[in-house]
Amino acid sequence: MQRRALSASLLRQRIETKAFAYGVSSTVATLLGEYVVDLLRQAVNDRTASEQT
């Protein structure tokens, strides 16, 4: 499988749009998008830190 880059802002926007399409309120969709991006950033930071030690 080929890897493709996806910016955090675009990922957040796509998550928010999909959640809203499923009937989730706009506030919750926004929070969900932010949460997923934060989780991915933390995973990258954790992986980077473990590779440096």
All heavy atoms as TSV, in Angstrom:
chain	resi	resn	atom	element	x	y	z
A	1	MET	N	N	0.843	-1.165	0.000
A	1	MET	CA	C	0.000	0.000	0.000
A	1	MET	C	C	0.897	1.240	0.000
A	1	MET	O	O	1.856	1.314	0.752
A	1	MET	CB	C	-0.903	0.009	1.229
A	1	MET	CG	C	-1.799	1.202	1.248
A	1	MET	SD	S	-2.812	1.490	2.717
A	1	MET	CE	C	-3.184	-0.069	3.369
A	2	GLN	N	N	0.541	2.185	-0.831
A	2	GLN	CA	C	1.320	3.411	-0.930
A	2	GLN	C	C	0.875	4.391	0.153
A	2	GLN	O	O	-0.313	4.561	0.414
A	2	GLN	CB	C	1.113	4.038	-2.303
A	2	GLN	CG	C	1.906	5.292	-2.522
A	2	GLN	CD	C	1.642	5.883	-3.905
A	2	GLN	OE1	O	0.803	5.395	-4.644
A	2	GLN	NE2	N	2.351	6.930	-4.227
A	3	ARG	N	N	1.843	5.046	0.787
A	3	ARG	CA	C	1.525	6.045	1.801
A	3	ARG	C	C	1.259	7.384	1.151
A	3	ARG	O	O	1.896	7.743	0.174
A	3	ARG	CB	C	2.683	6.204	2.780
A	3	ARG	CG	C	2.836	5.036	3.687
A	3	ARG	CD	C	3.895	5.311	4.694
A	3	ARG	NE	N	3.964	4.222	5.629
A	3	ARG	CZ	C	4.615	4.278	6.764
A	3	ARG	NH1	N	5.283	5.346	7.073
A	3	ARG	NH2	N	4.615	3.257	7.573
A	4	ARG	N	N	0.320	8.103	1.713
A	4	ARG	CA	C	0.001	9.437	1.214
A	4	ARG	C	C	-0.067	10.385	2.401
A	4	ARG	O	O	-0.597	10.022	3.448
A	4	ARG	CB	C	-1.330	9.435	0.481
A	4	ARG	CG	C	-1.295	8.550	-0.761
A	4	ARG	CD	C	-2.591	8.549	-1.471
A	4	ARG	NE	N	-2.800	9.873	-2.050
A	4	ARG	CZ	C	-3.933	10.245	-2.612
A	4	ARG	NH1	N	-4.937	9.410	-2.671
A	4	ARG	NH2	N	-4.066	11.442	-3.132
A	5	ALA	N	N	0.452	11.565	2.221
A	5	ALA	CA	C	0.435	12.565	3.283
A	5	ALA	C	C	-0.953	13.203	3.371
A	5	ALA	O	O	-1.613	13.433	2.360
A	5	ALA	CB	C	1.480	13.630	3.017
A	6	LEU	N	N	-1.379	13.460	4.586
A	6	LEU	CA	C	-2.655	14.118	4.833
A	6	LEU	C	C	-2.425	15.105	5.969
A	6	LEU	O	O	-2.001	14.709	7.058
A	6	LEU	CB	C	-3.714	13.091	5.222
A	6	LEU	CG	C	-5.117	13.596	5.507
A	6	LEU	CD1	C	-5.734	14.179	4.234
A	6	LEU	CD2	C	-5.982	12.468	6.025
A	7	SER	N	N	-2.686	16.358	5.734
A	7	SER	CA	C	-2.447	17.363	6.768
A	7	SER	C	C	-3.434	17.174	7.914
A	7	SER	O	O	-4.542	16.656	7.728
A	7	SER	CB	C	-2.573	18.771	6.194
A	7	SER	OG	O	-3.921	19.051	5.870
A	8	ALA	N	N	-3.018	17.604	9.081
A	8	ALA	CA	C	-3.879	17.487	10.261
A	8	ALA	C	C	-5.163	18.290	10.084
A	8	ALA	O	O	-6.244	17.845	10.466
A	8	ALA	CB	C	-3.122	17.947	11.506
A	9	SER	N	N	-5.049	19.452	9.481
A	9	SER	CA	C	-6.243	20.287	9.306
A	9	SER	C	C	-7.223	19.647	8.327
A	9	SER	O	O	-8.447	19.695	8.542
A	9	SER	CB	C	-5.862	21.694	8.853
A	9	SER	OG	O	-5.181	21.658	7.625
A	10	LEU	N	N	-6.721	19.032	7.264
A	10	LEU	CA	C	-7.601	18.364	6.311
A	10	LEU	C	C	-8.245	17.123	6.938
A	10	LEU	O	O	-9.437	16.869	6.754
A	10	LEU	CB	C	-6.848	17.977	5.041
A	10	LEU	CG	C	-7.677	17.316	3.945
A	10	LEU	CD1	C	-8.840	18.208	3.524
A	10	LEU	CD2	C	-6.795	16.995	2.750
A	11	LEU	N	N	-7.463	16.365	7.703
A	11	LEU	CA	C	-8.013	15.200	8.398
A	11	LEU	C	C	-9.127	15.627	9.348
A	11	LEU	O	O	-10.205	15.031	9.362
A	11	LEU	CB	C	-6.915	14.471	9.172
A	11	LEU	CG	C	-7.376	13.324	10.059
A	11	LEU	CD1	C	-8.004	12.216	9.219
A	11	LEU	CD2	C	-6.226	12.794	10.878
A	12	ARG	N	N	-8.869	16.667	10.135
A	12	ARG	CA	C	-9.870	17.157	11.084
A	12	ARG	C	C	-11.136	17.594	10.342
A	12	ARG	O	O	-12.246	17.262	10.749
A	12	ARG	CB	C	-9.305	18.311	11.900
A	12	ARG	CG	C	-10.233	18.748	13.016
A	12	ARG	CD	C	-9.643	19.862	13.853
A	12	ARG	NE	N	-9.527	21.068	13.055
A	12	ARG	CZ	C	-8.390	21.722	12.827
A	12	ARG	NH1	N	-7.256	21.312	13.348
A	12	ARG	NH2	N	-8.378	22.804	12.083
A	13	GLN	N	N	-10.965	18.297	9.232
A	13	GLN	CA	C	-12.109	18.765	8.457
A	13	GLN	C	C	-12.924	17.586	7.912
A	13	GLN	O	O	-14.157	17.594	7.965
A	13	GLN	CB	C	-11.638	19.643	7.306
A	13	GLN	CG	C	-12.754	20.175	6.441
A	13	GLN	CD	C	-12.226	20.974	5.258
A	13	GLN	OE1	O	-11.045	20.938	4.942
A	13	GLN	NE2	N	-13.118	21.685	4.600
A	14	ARG	N	N	-12.248	16.565	7.421
A	14	ARG	CA	C	-12.960	15.396	6.875
A	14	ARG	C	C	-13.705	14.634	7.957
A	14	ARG	O	O	-14.819	14.152	7.740
A	14	ARG	CB	C	-11.987	14.484	6.145
A	14	ARG	CG	C	-11.525	15.083	4.839
A	14	ARG	CD	C	-10.636	14.145	4.086
A	14	ARG	NE	N	-10.245	14.733	2.810
A	14	ARG	CZ	C	-9.478	14.127	1.933
A	14	ARG	NH1	N	-9.028	12.920	2.163
A	14	ARG	NH2	N	-9.155	14.727	0.805
A	15	ILE	N	N	-13.098	14.507	9.126
A	15	ILE	CA	C	-13.770	13.835	10.246
A	15	ILE	C	C	-15.004	14.619	10.667
A	15	ILE	O	O	-16.073	14.051	10.886
A	15	ILE	CB	C	-12.804	13.651	11.433
A	15	ILE	CG1	C	-11.733	12.631	11.078
A	15	ILE	CG2	C	-13.559	13.236	12.695
A	15	ILE	CD1	C	-10.594	12.576	12.063
A	16	GLU	N	N	-14.853	15.932	10.788
A	16	GLU	CA	C	-15.985	16.776	11.177
A	16	GLU	C	C	-17.122	16.680	10.166
A	16	GLU	O	O	-18.293	16.556	10.543
A	16	GLU	CB	C	-15.530	18.225	11.319
A	16	GLU	CG	C	-14.609	18.455	12.497
A	16	GLU	CD	C	-14.003	19.841	12.508
A	16	GLU	OE1	O	-14.407	20.710	11.707
A	16	GLU	OE2	O	-13.100	20.069	13.335
A	17	THR	N	N	-16.789	16.712	8.892
A	17	THR	CA	C	-17.810	16.635	7.841
A	17	THR	C	C	-18.542	15.305	7.891
A	17	THR	O	O	-19.774	15.250	7.812
A	17	THR	CB	C	-17.164	16.835	6.452
A	17	THR	OG1	O	-16.513	18.104	6.428
A	17	THR	CG2	C	-18.189	16.758	5.348
A	18	LYS	N	N	-17.788	14.215	8.033
A	18	LYS	CA	C	-18.411	12.879	8.069
A	18	LYS	C	C	-19.276	12.724	9.321
A	18	LYS	O	O	-20.399	12.205	9.253
A	18	LYS	CB	C	-17.337	11.801	8.044
A	18	LYS	CG	C	-17.875	10.389	8.006
A	18	LYS	CD	C	-18.714	10.107	6.786
A	18	LYS	CE	C	-17.864	9.748	5.616
A	18	LYS	NZ	N	-18.620	9.253	4.457
A	19	ALA	N	N	-18.783	13.173	10.475
A	19	ALA	CA	C	-19.560	13.068	11.709
A	19	ALA	C	C	-20.852	13.873	11.595
A	19	ALA	O	O	-21.929	13.405	11.987
A	19	ALA	CB	C	-18.727	13.552	12.897
A	20	PHE	N	N	-20.755	15.078	11.049
A	20	PHE	CA	C	-21.937	15.908	10.876
A	20	PHE	C	C	-22.932	15.245	9.925
A	20	PHE	O	O	-24.145	15.285	10.147
A	20	PHE	CB	C	-21.540	17.297	10.369
A	20	PHE	CG	C	-22.661	18.292	10.401
A	20	PHE	CD1	C	-23.139	18.790	11.605
A	20	PHE	CD2	C	-23.235	18.736	9.229
A	20	PHE	CE1	C	-24.178	19.702	11.637
A	20	PHE	CE2	C	-24.278	19.652	9.246
A	20	PHE	CZ	C	-24.752	20.139	10.455
A	21	ALA	N	N	-22.424	14.592	8.883
A	21	ALA	CA	C	-23.292	13.893	7.937
A	21	ALA	C	C	-24.044	12.745	8.606
A	21	ALA	O	O	-25.147	12.400	8.195
A	21	ALA	CB	C	-22.471	13.365	6.765
A	22	TYR	N	N	-23.453	12.155	9.641
A	22	TYR	CA	C	-24.113	11.077	10.377
A	22	TYR	C	C	-25.061	11.595	11.449
A	22	TYR	O	O	-25.616	10.832	12.221
A	22	TYR	CB	C	-23.084	10.151	11.017
A	22	TYR	CG	C	-22.490	9.153	10.049
A	22	TYR	CD1	C	-21.138	9.172	9.738
A	22	TYR	CD2	C	-23.283	8.184	9.450
A	22	TYR	CE1	C	-20.584	8.255	8.855
A	22	TYR	CE2	C	-22.749	7.260	8.570
A	22	TYR	CZ	C	-21.404	7.310	8.275
A	22	TYR	OH	O	-20.865	6.405	7.397
A	23	GLY	N	N	-25.217	12.915	11.523
A	23	GLY	CA	C	-26.185	13.481	12.447
A	23	GLY	C	C	-25.602	13.940	13.773
A	23	GLY	O	O	-26.350	14.298	14.680
A	24	VAL	N	N	-24.294	13.943	13.883
A	24	VAL	CA	C	-23.653	14.424	15.105
A	24	VAL	C	C	-23.702	15.946	15.086
A	24	VAL	O	O	-23.538	16.570	14.032
A	24	VAL	CB	C	-22.185	13.924	15.164
A	24	VAL	CG1	C	-21.450	14.491	16.353
A	24	VAL	CG2	C	-22.161	12.411	15.188
A	25	SER	N	N	-23.941	16.564	16.236
A	25	SER	CA	C	-24.003	18.025	16.278
A	25	SER	C	C	-22.671	18.623	15.839
A	25	SER	O	O	-21.617	17.989	15.950
A	25	SER	CB	C	-24.352	18.514	17.688
A	25	SER	OG	O	-23.254	18.365	18.547
A	26	SER	N	N	-22.709	19.844	15.354
A	26	SER	CA	C	-21.485	20.479	14.855
A	26	SER	C	C	-20.451	20.646	15.960
A	26	SER	O	O	-19.248	20.499	15.720
A	26	SER	CB	C	-21.804	21.826	14.210
A	26	SER	OG	O	-22.379	22.702	15.152
A	27	THR	N	N	-20.887	20.910	17.178
A	27	THR	CA	C	-19.944	21.060	18.298
A	27	THR	C	C	-19.232	19.744	18.584
A	27	THR	O	O	-18.011	19.700	18.722
A	27	THR	CB	C	-20.679	21.539	19.566
A	27	THR	OG1	O	-21.321	22.787	19.278
A	27	THR	CG2	C	-19.727	21.701	20.728
A	28	VAL	N	N	-19.983	18.665	18.647
A	28	VAL	CA	C	-19.401	17.357	18.917
A	28	VAL	C	C	-18.522	16.912	17.752
A	28	VAL	O	O	-17.447	16.341	17.960
A	28	VAL	CB	C	-20.500	16.308	19.217
A	28	VAL	CG1	C	-19.907	14.915	19.356
A	28	VAL	CG2	C	-21.255	16.689	20.480
A	29	ALA	N	N	-18.934	17.209	16.528
A	29	ALA	CA	C	-18.124	16.860	15.364
A	29	ALA	C	C	-16.780	17.573	15.413
A	29	ALA	O	O	-15.735	16.981	15.130
A	29	ALA	CB	C	-18.872	17.221	14.083
A	30	THR	N	N	-16.784	18.838	15.798
A	30	THR	CA	C	-15.547	19.603	15.927
A	30	THR	C	C	-14.652	19.007	17.006
A	30	THR	O	O	-13.445	18.816	16.801
A	30	THR	CB	C	-15.850	21.078	16.247
A	30	THR	OG1	O	-16.617	21.619	15.167
A	30	THR	CG2	C	-14.578	21.878	16.423
A	31	LEU	N	N	-15.234	18.701	18.159
A	31	LEU	CA	C	-14.457	18.109	19.256
A	31	LEU	C	C	-13.890	16.752	18.862
A	31	LEU	O	O	-12.748	16.427	19.194
A	31	LEU	CB	C	-15.324	17.978	20.512
A	31	LEU	CG	C	-15.733	19.297	21.167
A	31	LEU	CD1	C	-16.740	19.041	22.283
A	31	LEU	CD2	C	-14.528	20.041	21.685
A	32	LEU	N	N	-14.651	15.965	18.139
A	32	LEU	CA	C	-14.194	14.659	17.677
A	32	LEU	C	C	-13.017	14.808	16.728
A	32	LEU	O	O	-12.012	14.103	16.848
A	32	LEU	CB	C	-15.333	13.903	17.000
A	32	LEU	CG	C	-15.021	12.524	16.451
A	32	LEU	CD1	C	-14.592	11.595	17.581
A	32	LEU	CD2	C	-16.223	11.961	15.728
A	33	GLY	N	N	-13.123	15.733	15.789
A	33	GLY	CA	C	-12.028	15.982	14.857
A	33	GLY	C	C	-10.757	16.404	15.570
A	33	GLY	O	O	-9.667	15.903	15.272
A	34	GLU	N	N	-10.881	17.309	16.527
A	34	GLU	CA	C	-9.719	17.762	17.294
A	34	GLU	C	C	-9.119	16.620	18.106
A	34	GLU	O	O	-7.901	16.497	18.213
A	34	GLU	CB	C	-10.103	18.920	18.207
A	34	GLU	CG	C	-10.423	20.189	17.450
A	34	GLU	CD	C	-10.908	21.309	18.344
A	34	GLU	OE1	O	-11.001	21.123	19.580
A	34	GLU	OE2	O	-11.184	22.390	17.808
A	35	TYR	N	N	-9.967	15.780	18.676
A	35	TYR	CA	C	-9.506	14.663	19.499
A	35	TYR	C	C	-8.699	13.665	18.677
A	35	TYR	O	O	-7.625	13.220	19.094
A	35	TYR	CB	C	-10.707	13.981	20.155
A	35	TYR	CG	C	-10.339	12.793	20.997
A	35	TYR	CD1	C	-9.602	12.949	22.171
A	35	TYR	CD2	C	-10.725	11.514	20.635
A	35	TYR	CE1	C	-9.254	11.856	22.943
A	35	TYR	CE2	C	-10.388	10.414	21.404
A	35	TYR	CZ	C	-9.659	10.589	22.563
A	35	TYR	OH	O	-9.320	9.509	23.316
A	36	VAL	N	N	-9.187	13.327	17.498
A	36	VAL	CA	C	-8.481	12.370	16.646
A	36	VAL	C	C	-7.119	12.921	16.234
A	36	VAL	O	O	-6.112	12.214	16.280
A	36	VAL	CB	C	-9.330	11.995	15.415
A	36	VAL	CG1	C	-8.518	11.198	14.414
A	36	VAL	CG2	C	-10.562	11.229	15.845
A	37	VAL	N	N	-7.065	14.183	15.859
A	37	VAL	CA	C	-5.797	14.788	15.470
A	37	VAL	C	C	-4.832	14.798	16.664
A	37	VAL	O	O	-3.649	14.481	16.513
A	37	VAL	CB	C	-6.015	16.209	14.912
A	37	VAL	CG1	C	-4.702	16.954	14.752
A	37	VAL	CG2	C	-6.736	16.134	13.569
A	38	ASP	N	N	-5.335	15.117	17.848
A	38	ASP	CA	C	-4.488	15.096	19.042
A	38	ASP	C	C	-3.960	13.694	19.330
A	38	ASP	O	O	-2.794	13.529	19.704
A	38	ASP	CB	C	-5.243	15.623	20.265
A	38	ASP	CG	C	-5.465	17.123	20.223
A	38	ASP	OD1	O	-4.777	17.812	19.428
A	38	ASP	OD2	O	-6.332	17.611	20.979
A	39	LEU	N	N	-4.802	12.675	19.171
A	39	LEU	CA	C	-4.365	11.291	19.380
A	39	LEU	C	C	-3.245	10.914	18.419
A	39	LEU	O	O	-2.250	10.290	18.814
A	39	LEU	CB	C	-5.531	10.321	19.193
A	39	LEU	CG	C	-6.543	10.200	20.313
A	39	LEU	CD1	C	-7.677	9.271	19.887
A	39	LEU	CD2	C	-5.900	9.698	21.579
A	40	LEU	N	N	-3.396	11.277	17.162
A	40	LEU	CA	C	-2.364	10.957	16.175
A	40	LEU	C	C	-1.067	11.702	16.449
A	40	LEU	O	O	0.017	11.138	16.327
A	40	LEU	CB	C	-2.869	11.263	14.769
A	40	LEU	CG	C	-3.976	10.340	14.266
A	40	LEU	CD1	C	-4.516	10.835	12.937
A	40	LEU	CD2	C	-3.463	8.922	14.133
A	41	ARG	N	N	-1.172	12.962	16.837
A	41	ARG	CA	C	0.038	13.731	17.178
A	41	ARG	C	C	0.756	13.096	18.363
A	41	ARG	O	O	1.979	12.990	18.379
A	41	ARG	CB	C	-0.320	15.177	17.480
A	41	ARG	CG	C	-0.592	15.984	16.249
A	41	ARG	CD	C	-0.818	17.437	16.576
A	41	ARG	NE	N	-1.001	18.201	15.360
A	41	ARG	CZ	C	-1.804	19.238	15.232
A	41	ARG	NH1	N	-2.505	19.647	16.258
A	41	ARG	NH2	N	-1.903	19.862	14.075
A	42	GLN	N	N	0.000	12.688	19.371
A	42	GLN	CA	C	0.599	12.060	20.551
A	42	GLN	C	C	1.261	10.744	20.178
A	42	GLN	O	O	2.353	10.434	20.656
A	42	GLN	CB	C	-0.462	11.828	21.629
A	42	GLN	CG	C	0.103	11.289	22.923
A	42	GLN	CD	C	1.072	12.247	23.570
A	42	GLN	OE1	O	0.798	13.421	23.693
A	42	GLN	NE2	N	2.215	11.750	23.993
A	43	ALA	N	N	0.636	9.969	19.304
A	43	ALA	CA	C	1.219	8.697	18.877
A	43	ALA	C	C	2.538	8.927	18.145
A	43	ALA	O	O	3.511	8.194	18.349
A	43	ALA	CB	C	0.247	7.946	17.982
A	44	VAL	N	N	2.581	9.941	17.306
A	44	VAL	CA	C	3.819	10.264	16.596
A	44	VAL	C	C	4.889	10.712	17.577
A	44	VAL	O	O	6.043	10.291	17.486
A	44	VAL	CB	C	3.563	11.348	15.520
A	44	VAL	CG1	C	4.870	11.881	14.962
A	44	VAL	CG2	C	2.708	10.780	14.406
A	45	ASN	N	N	4.514	11.547	18.527
A	45	ASN	CA	C	5.471	12.022	19.526
A	45	ASN	C	C	6.001	10.871	20.376
A	45	ASN	O	O	7.192	10.810	20.673
A	45	ASN	CB	C	4.845	13.092	20.417
A	45	ASN	CG	C	4.601	14.393	19.689
A	45	ASN	OD1	O	5.210	14.653	18.650
A	45	ASN	ND2	N	3.704	15.193	20.200
A	46	ASP	N	N	5.129	9.958	20.774
A	46	ASP	CA	C	5.545	8.805	21.568
A	46	ASP	C	C	6.499	7.918	20.780
A	46	ASP	O	O	7.503	7.439	21.299
A	46	ASP	CB	C	4.341	7.984	22.017
A	46	ASP	CG	C	3.493	8.701	23.050
A	46	ASP	OD1	O	3.941	9.721	23.613
A	46	ASP	OD2	O	2.343	8.243	23.288
A	47	ARG	N	N	6.176	7.704	19.519
A	47	ARG	CA	C	7.035	6.859	18.671
A	47	ARG	C	C	8.391	7.513	18.471
A	47	ARG	O	O	9.428	6.843	18.524
A	47	ARG	CB	C	6.359	6.609	17.339
A	47	ARG	CG	C	7.141	5.692	16.450
A	47	ARG	CD	C	6.397	5.352	15.201
A	47	ARG	NE	N	7.191	4.470	14.365
A	47	ARG	CZ	C	6.855	4.056	13.190
A	47	ARG	NH1	N	5.708	4.426	12.682
A	47	ARG	NH2	N	7.648	3.259	12.497
A	48	THR	N	N	8.417	8.802	18.231
A	48	THR	CA	C	9.661	9.537	18.048
A	48	THR	C	C	10.514	9.470	19.300
A	48	THR	O	O	11.727	9.231	19.227
A	48	THR	CB	C	9.384	11.008	17.666
A	48	THR	OG1	O	8.581	11.027	16.491
A	48	THR	CG2	C	10.669	11.758	17.400
A	49	ALA	N	N	9.880	9.641	20.457
A	49	ALA	CA	C	10.611	9.603	21.716
A	49	ALA	C	C	11.186	8.204	21.972
A	49	ALA	O	O	12.318	8.070	22.444
A	49	ALA	CB	C	9.691	10.002	22.868
A	50	SER	N	N	10.441	7.164	21.659
A	50	SER	CA	C	10.931	5.804	21.896
A	50	SER	C	C	12.051	5.436	20.930
A	50	SER	O	O	12.945	4.647	21.262
A	50	SER	CB	C	9.801	4.791	21.784
A	50	SER	OG	O	9.330	4.691	20.464
A	51	GLU	N	N	12.035	6.011	19.745
A	51	GLU	CA	C	13.099	5.726	18.770
A	51	GLU	C	C	14.391	6.453	19.136
A	51	GLU	O	O	15.477	6.018	18.770
A	51	GLU	CB	C	12.658	6.143	17.366
A	51	GLU	CG	C	11.615	5.227	16.780
A	51	GLU	CD	C	11.098	5.712	15.435
A	51	GLU	OE1	O	11.498	6.811	14.992
A	51	GLU	OE2	O	10.317	4.973	14.822
A	52	GLN	N	N	14.303	7.539	19.881
A	52	GLN	CA	C	15.472	8.318	20.260
A	52	GLN	C	C	16.196	7.719	21.465
A	52	GLN	O	O	17.333	8.039	21.715
A	52	GLN	CB	C	15.097	9.760	20.548
A	52	GLN	CG	C	14.675	10.509	19.311
A	52	GLN	CD	C	14.230	11.930	19.613
A	52	GLN	OE1	O	14.134	12.327	20.763
A	52	GLN	NE2	N	13.972	12.693	18.568
A	53	THR	N	N	15.527	6.857	22.208
A	53	THR	CA	C	16.174	6.273	23.391
A	53	THR	C	C	16.761	4.920	23.093
A	53	THR	O	O	16.645	4.307	22.138
A	53	THR	CB	C	15.166	6.111	24.549
A	53	THR	OG1	O	14.058	5.317	24.117
A	53	THR	CG2	C	14.703	7.456	25.018
